[in-house]
Amino acid sequence: MNVAKAAAMLSVSTALFVIHGAALGKGPSSEQAHFRAEDKTMPGLVALPPEALIILSKDTLAAWQIEESGGHAEQLFLASEVTLGGNGEKAYVVRGDGPLRSVDAPVFWIFAQTAHGLKLVLRAPADELILRKTHTFGHKDIDVLQGDSEPLLKTTFRFDGKQYELDRQTQAKLK
């Protein structure tokens, strides 16, 4: 088989693999990038990692609910697995559920996998959280939207190499 024919077959095989993976919800295009506090569930739902629950037990908003949960703290949160950086390491977008979902200012927590374990890299009150396609220090930029009428408050966070920091706040219109 000549080199050109082998390269063409490899390209077709790769394309079919990507298409098949996307159809199964496993390809790069299937990752959730837009999260809404009002949604009853989250696409790509995964079990909340135990490390994240330990970190959340120190959060002022979540701590008392975790204590009152009677050993069922994992039911207070929804988690979706995402990729924040180009290294492909797992990260998690977490949102309160049950009594934590009904608070006036819903909160999203983002955890990233580091060499030393899971780390909380962003805690943001938001009605919507959007993982953008742009990157800073190798991690996706994040927009959060707050408010249910115009103008919305749009806050952009950028990764500083260790955690997400506020970059700017603007007013945005409903889409």
Secondary structure, DSSP 8 states (H G I E B T S, - for coil): --HHHHHHHHHHHHHHHHHHHHHTT-SGGGS--EEETTSSS-TTEE---HHHHHHHTTSHHHHHHHHHTTT-GGGGEEEEEEE-BTT--EEEEEEE-GGGTSSSS-EEEEEEEETTEEEEEEEEE-SEEEEEEEEETTEEEEEEEE-SSSSEEEEEEEE-SSSEEEEEEEEE---
